Amino acid sequence: MHCFNRFNPSLFLFCCLFILHSCAGSKASSQKTPWKELPSEQLNLNPAKGLVGNIVFLTIEIRLADSLHDQYAFRLTDVKYAAGTLKKQFYPDETSYEQTIIYCEILDEGKNRIDLIKVQNPLMKVYEYSDEKTNMLGKKLMISNSGSFMLRFNYTERSKYIMLYKTGKTLNQLKRIYYATL
């Protein structure tokens, strides 16, 4: 009778490990989806000859595939081409990156950067609000398991690869989360 009145650390540790092991097994079995995973994907963008040198719009769905290992699944849902060119954005070399931004590099055959695009991470949305009681402005970070975003960039004959990055464990490093051949 006395064993139920006292905390048993060994039993508690055993129960925690058992629960973690059970959750990992069920998560692994639920990851069988048609979504494309890293390391590489062929997007097979085939614009008409007249559209090379113009703008391409990619709509990409992103899903958190494994939160424990920070892995994502991606699916290209729409591709549109338009005549024209986008103004080149200049981003200085950064030493600190934003947590709510996805960084996209368009690369050439030698994997040299042609363009850098920043888009809002659809899995992390920041909402600002005014607290009526304190009359202060507040922010709330909403985290989601899936979302979509649009990339637009100048498509040239040199455009061969696309790489997506997000912040790593610290805000001064980036982690590659997607890689594809255009």
Secondary structure in CASP SS format (residue, H / E / C, confidence):
PFRMAT SS
TARGET T0000
AUTHOR 0000-0000-0000
METHOD secondary structure of the structure
MODEL  1
M C 1.00
H H 1.00
C H 1.00
F H 1.00
N C 1.00
R C 1.00
F C 1.00
N C 1.00
P H 1.00
S H 1.00
L H 1.00
F H 1.00
L H 1.00
F H 1.00
C H 1.00
C H 1.00
L H 1.00
F H 1.00
I H 1.00
L H 1.00
H H 1.00
S H 1.00
C H 1.00
A H 1.00
G H 1.00
S H 1.00
K H 1.00
A H 1.00
S H 1.00
S C 1.00
Q C 1.00
K C 1.00
T C 1.00
P C 1.00
W C 1.00
K E 1.00
E C 1.00
L C 1.00
P C 1.00
S C 1.00
E C 1.00
Q E 1.00
L C 1.00
N C 1.00
L C 1.00
N C 1.00
P C 1.00
A C 1.00
K H 1.00
G H 1.00
L H 1.00
V C 1.00
G C 1.00
N E 1.00
I E 1.00
V E 1.00
F E 1.00
L E 1.00
T E 1.00
I E 1.00
E E 1.00
I E 1.00
R E 1.00
L E 1.00
A E 1.00
D E 1.00
S C 1.00
L C 1.00
H C 1.00
D C 1.00
Q E 1.00
Y E 1.00
A E 1.00
F E 1.00
R E 1.00
L E 1.00
T E 1.00
D E 1.00
V E 1.00
K E 1.00
Y E 1.00
A E 1.00
A C 1.00
G C 1.00
T C 1.00
L C 1.00
K C 1.00
K C 1.00
Q C 1.00
F C 1.00
Y C 1.00
P C 1.00
D C 1.00
E C 1.00
T C 1.00
S C 1.00
Y C 1.00
E C 1.00
Q C 1.00
T C 1.00
I E 1.00
I E 1.00
Y E 1.00
C E 1.00
E E 1.00
I E 1.00
L E 1.00
D C 1.00
E C 1.00
G C 1.00
K C 1.00
N C 1.00
R E 1.00
I E 1.00
D E 1.00
L E 1.00
I E 1.00
K E 1.00
V E 1.00
Q E 1.00
N C 1.00
P C 1.00
L C 1.00
M E 1.00
K E 1.00
V E 1.00
Y E 1.00
E E 1.00
Y E 1.00
S E 1.00
D E 1.00
E C 1.00
K C 1.00
T C 1.00
N C 1.00
M E 1.00
L E 1.00
G E 1.00
K E 1.00
K E 1.00
L E 1.00
M E 1.00
I E 1.00
S C 1.00
N C 1.00
S E 1.00
G E 1.00
S E 1.00
F E 1.00
M E 1.00
L E 1.00
R E 1.00
F E 1.00
N E 1.00
Y E 1.00
T C 1.00
E C 1.00
R C 1.00
S C 1.00
K C 1.00
Y E 1.00
I E 1.00
M E 1.00
L E 1.00
Y E 1.00
K E 1.00
T E 1.00
G C 1.00
K C 1.00
T C 1.00
L C 1.00
N C 1.00
Q C 1.00
L E 1.00
K E 1.00
R E 1.00
I E 1.00
Y E 1.00
Y E 1.00
A E 1.00
T E 1.00
L C 1.00
END
